[in-house]
């Protein structure tokens, strides 16, 4: 243990070489690795050329958006990709001419406009006065009679006339037509290689919007899909397909257009049946194209490609979290060039609130959220629209009574002090800040990476860092906005992980918790429906201490060993904080088969709780909070819930990237296994009420439609990392600092952000404990101290929190894992202060650059200048407020 480690009771972590053999980075003694040049997919380039021929130049951002979808369709599902199956694929573009081009094969089966068609640029096309499109040369009869598919992505709610269809062709009886919501039956009405079926599925399965499709794979039936999910298997005898051209915004009804009034974002025809897995991928890509192209687009650079040396930016922000976005936007507003380098698994912007499910924002004093963070909240709630269903849907699509009701619902749900939101809207608000075509946006590129692995530190400053995919990023000032603090780690910062030994005052809650219940209101064991403690026997055979511990229990408490309050290297549990819905039309059901490696024995703790109290309901197991009328944030509650209480959460903090990926998959398996247990496991201990309620929830088709490469759509891209590495600076913020009485002067008055929540740390492990009468499973590590931070519930966070100690890099600012004790971090870790630190860090980096020495530490001695720049009156974004930076507790 180093001298500095002894000062904090924890061994310091020294940077070590990662497993570079699988990273593409050359090992010592080998030749240099030259990265390949990046090339867009040939299909993306062909589409761009077709646009140019039609008079529209495709921007690089638009090429990135198209390329992301095309690349995914060409590769997934792995065993049977979507792309080869498609004959025609279309998307509403910036012009009608661009919208008419067949993305799958430009120049073949392009659309021909007949009559009037209206365009909402990059969003939808719609018939006007009976207009429609012909799929030029694409005859229904050219498709295989028993193997084909077709569908649309709609942005128009409600039912339309029973004779209307959005796409297709038919003779007097048979054909391929899709009417996604028929007013006669309030269901889909469709032909799919046979006669018309007028009532498909149930009314609740449809609402006229999003992805709707049909597919036939044999002569006896066809399938109807909504948002990539099978809605109905429809008995239908196949028949010869008519030699009529396929139409869009209408069906070619034996030579006469049967028009639709719907506004369509995208559409497709496949020359082969599409499986459920293929429909899921296609649905997600079309949803992504709609949500991104109709709003803001990123200028992205894929990992592992040239430029190998990125040297053109004043500042580098590491981590595509919301704090990273605000840091970059703040720097750009100060007039400095900046880019974002994504962390090891970043492939979207916004972090946990944007792609990790945290929509129920944690703050006990919403008025503490000011500056650009307040803009993010306000913008996100504006994007929700009045009754809009997806990012980018214009509220003006709704009028009259519907619009009035929408405004009232929005007011009642959101309120002026409510800071909750749907993650999809938060992610969009982050994207907008990085797109100069939006008011308030700036031209800030994003370089995806597979994680930082080394840094060059010259004369006490970072000259640049190298990522696992082989690129080096050089700049003047660096800001680590990742959850894992990987840049700080590879730069040689003094760091720590876990709990210090217990101290005085609020720091008495630090260290090993044992069976203590003194600190906080979160129980240290299972509770029943009424909230009373339940003793869960920890032994495989209850009462038999020779039978072994049930799954998940890490060991037996031995009183006094370790001593209560002693330091250790453990951190609170991570989780997948799911975004779920109860609306069938937008629900992606959890799998009805268990995940790989599943065993119900892994959930024996929960099953024994069920047996102890069969009256438990779903809200006894999860903390369920509404984000919209039909969208919910599922957080952890009780002894076993969404948190995976397992040693891998501690291991993750310092693990290699390869091991982290394994840990991520273990956590995914846990959460899918939990939902399989609740919904489908044949164990009589699962209460009927919980099963019935659990079956009403599923993943939201509106969320996470652009997953990480290889991940499944509609599931969180970001795991909820609550704690990990922290720097150890010359100043260490403590729980006592945060819990000081109102009106007192802080140890440091150099405020750059405000914390406003309780001290909140989740479970670390399960242990078996004998209390002298009976055995029970105890939750070790829970901590929840409230109230904190005085009557106003606000605590200043000083500038020194972000600064590495003397001898560590002087041009680096560290945010999520700053210089603070474990208990202090349990309050600071909430997202709003993280965002505010991002804004302040951007301004601090700008000043360091302007000073000419790039030294962010020197600003601590000249805080008045930093404060003046932070509070400077400048043009604010719509919804942004002036920062509030109190210098008193």
Steps between C-alpha positions, in 0.01 A plus 500: 500500500638838400539787744216681327289184514554476875368851539162385373501145630490346152775373276553733206456366148806538282454499121587168336509375142165374372454182298618655177538173310134517399487875454682553174766708676855391430692335783854592585739387228238466228461727202262797496136434427361712219126543519293454185321791336134526583252444220124531514311192391481481118122515528526828696724648233264381225210667678697824541581497128133449416407791724758717325356405162159602634635838604568442871842482665509250786684641802760297681271485801220355288741249349597393852135449589417300190823304529428395856167351396618345176800342670275353765253362248788343306631320809206416725354264595840335477380176342250661262545876438210715386668685214517222236127436545392854408382601156397856578578719799397863525529794741353850496792730425572872471325520160237300319761410237725349769202326659420319176833317484514130584764473773552130434583547134489862374369523147300179522141513621535868593170673574306691239274770638137512386300806602576703809718367781606718792833477675602591851872515434692201638189386685201383293331485163120508476238495228334828415181502296529137397869499412722194540824336386555214256791264568612530142527158340450304821207274425337302773531186287880536492512399866497131601141394563578332833798702620477879526440786744397865500438775749519865597613726783216741566472826694122539482290385795149364474296290261424582138231384261465127469586498130828688546843344478843652550692274262443219250307370201212260449265368236132454576590262786865422559822693539722672755345798679545645847240717671657549839184599686162440342212712634252222429663259744753722684772251410740445213345394170738337257567268212826307497504276195132422529156646564426795726480432873315786666552428871855421605596492864328711766418869509765559766768368264467794261475877506596600148861587579852363505602175327228281348569211264392164362706202388419167334726197507270218384176428320278474808540814709673833545619702796416854607762700690496814706831660598683181412279281718265231375141609558308232315551183299227530239348203316506590131536281191752641255391591148667625185618857540359757257713661228430845643759755600546554873382837631590708806255727688240286329444147379473424132149362522470318171631808318329761716681663793339435838650796681618553854515822700791387715836674527776246449861527612627185327388188319630171360429202279691173540536224245512242775314439821653676800540323832410652835868573566532675165186703561640610835819627339321671212249664732780641718698636203194675356419642842859623535492663158177676588608617845842621380434634150198700611697655784879528544781293353850432625827538315657170606826319430507125548755333726804341341529715189702798385579767601747317717626820661236758588678828569266777390309575821579732791321271744402135514198382699514130583160337552176557305298550817270800545774664706736442209255658258457806724875531554555496124213739430628736768849499349360567153299793633823642639645490149725193520520196278398180673405141425349219704673163516259228605586273788559128474138410422348832393307488173236762584505828688330584829634238739270329751212750463513480120556130430508344847145545624544764768203722419381551858766757583633507855487842664352617830530863388413541130577872522866402539500394134605811309700599193532255213368214718173694540497545122532123456206436733281765338592400148439133573154569632423726204600219266243276663245715318140524598395156382803416286606136490861528387791737500444743216125459467370852459239594762321691224389166359243507777236768528178598666385301801783247464758777521327657801483167682863436417604832650300429815644150538850633445447771762361256754770238442799729471429809709753775555703307759478156340825406330413156366508417130506220248859399422443516122423871526803564719726327249352716225561821699865397535528432127361845422779668696754334268327593173550857372183485291302535823464821695740463788695220334868509410716311253651246739615166355486174691771235465383159617773293664549173683655670802816684603802275564796733539594865527813702432569736790771757427616756757204425722235534230320256274626543146260241365343162565462186293188286474478125478396527135832668418434874475683776687326821604713804575381827648574774748245418770316173575177433689412149622120476493481121496338298777805275526762778511718312253682805366599610850616147572722455195639853553649392831270684737503391862178303534302291742200270502260410776434600857730688735496417867223663699564854621319763700156646442341394172823315416412255777289331233813409304674165492371147541137510616462154650149453637465863600169673444606824670567698184209556272150391421573227246441160663784251535280197436189392312165663575143381455204683351447705815869592520590274792829310497496141375766247599617311189684183595840503323560121491413267212318283750345751739661479841774259386830687515675207331284521186676800345383854437233579244601679181612859539593484870871581515582363843419503870534803724750440776438763763792739512669366186534721312437771753208734438630818342814343359611596150465273200509524122136421434244713313123500478315287248440591138170444323310508176233758573236396250261721305176303477152554362155353554359602161473188281551696178846613616601205712793274419422195717773347709610164361285207604811285512775541761835664421811288463626377834166557672411307812218591732733411786679829431186675622439279804522801734204657320305175478534451874370853554201415279438188705514704820244753374282398204318836524797683352431707189732625225550839666640317803781372276564800274494875548279588202477864396296643209688694232195539275149362495626158388878504560661404831841510664567175691748547784602259772304424817507231766766233546515380138391723215659673202836543679725201440650468848816319408879544532523582129384858568816555703709308249366711213659817640854378434447220249657477155274591212463135405393408852265798517318370194458163672362677807258698284365175354463350849291798607285472188447132567401580858233757408352289219504200730317699767224593259478143373457388860221752563316439174554136407684286755285208613554539871196518725675746729468783245183683614220506244457876545866563421490276195184664367645847549844408360342368182351844431849650457749479219787695347404823324515499121554876514829469685857392426444448129867552415680246719869436534645277230381145565254596774127447467269790422272656765725403791719746690834574334649627827516311828438711810846547652444658840856510625851398401844654481552838665797732484673594824574871483666738742148593608261216583131586530332322793149418611545759777557765235172407333309478828605836642228722653338767285672836506843372598811556290630193314863389529528619141279772354612433141162363395455352154192280555234418756412161648137454596409150606525260790809292567398189314707183455352168388572147614848354466448136593278243671625334817368231732453611861395322817346747746499256790156374417478440127698513178422769243634657181634847566563770238839654568582846368163672491521866592232765481539810713228763487455788543838637402642837401284705734146625453565616143637153413778660295874455547773684305754289310837677476729525200768300680277191479590471129875545543761221516762544772842659468724298274205366300409656162426872529293523179239241598160549664322197652124504555302187591775352715641818646691546823249402767437232757276205430216645709528840334493337156174329595337844475713661229455204261152619400477621142400871545821602683697289249346705218572826677861397553514438126404859423743639758783274383453625144537861613800414718668322209438805281666730753801270536544504123468878490756531779748330272619244755206252468524458879156453650644475852620861490138613474442386857718793608305737276145380561349852474596504131350157445185594690462820301520305173252239626250771598570725204188630332502343156231400252323210668339211322121488513421346836850553641538698822795678654708265713434508874829447685444566872811569708329415828350175622 
